Each structure stands twice: as C-alpha cells, then as structure tokens.
Amino acid sequence: MTKVKTKVVIRAVVGLLFAFTCSAFAQNALFLRNSLLAELKPEEMDSLLAAITQTLDQEQLNKPLIWENESRTISSNIAAVDAYQKDSLACRQLTLTTT
C-alpha cells in the first residue's frame, strides 16, 4: 500500500473542505487518483473530513486522532502539530498519514 503524508495549514484545509463538498469531485480529483484517498466512498470521505475538522478545532497539539474507514482497510493518523498566527488569523498545521 502507498503511504500518503501531507502537511496542511488550516487555510488549505478549509479550502479543501469546501472543494470536497461535492464527493464526486473529490473522487475524481487528479491529485487523488493514485492515492488511498481515491478509494474512499463519499460517506467515508465526509467522515475523514469531519475527523480533520475535529482535530483542527478541538484536539491538543501533537495528540493524534486515528480514523478508519468502514471496512477498516484504510486508516489515517491525524494530528495538529503547530499553532500560529498569520494575517491576524489563528492557524494550525496538520499532519495526515494515510495507510
């Protein structure tokens, strides 16, 4: 299995959340074509995005949250690893490792 590791700042995640509102778009996005995330059902993608939002909004720094899809064949380790201010906005950096 391929390992996907992505670091994302909160502004990028918010942008992704809006972009992924349409599950069909998320499933067909070119950058997901060769990743495990492309195998997720629309409801699994929604669940993963909810876990990412929870991590960014509520979890302590460096406290990982483990997410698994329904069949437990794909899992993601999600952790907020840094908090900072940019343009007067509160931002958090996120690490997402999917296996």
Helices and strands as residue ranges (DSSP letters): E 4-9, H 10-19, H 23-28, G 30-32, G 36-39, H 42-58, E 65-68, E 75-86, E 89-98
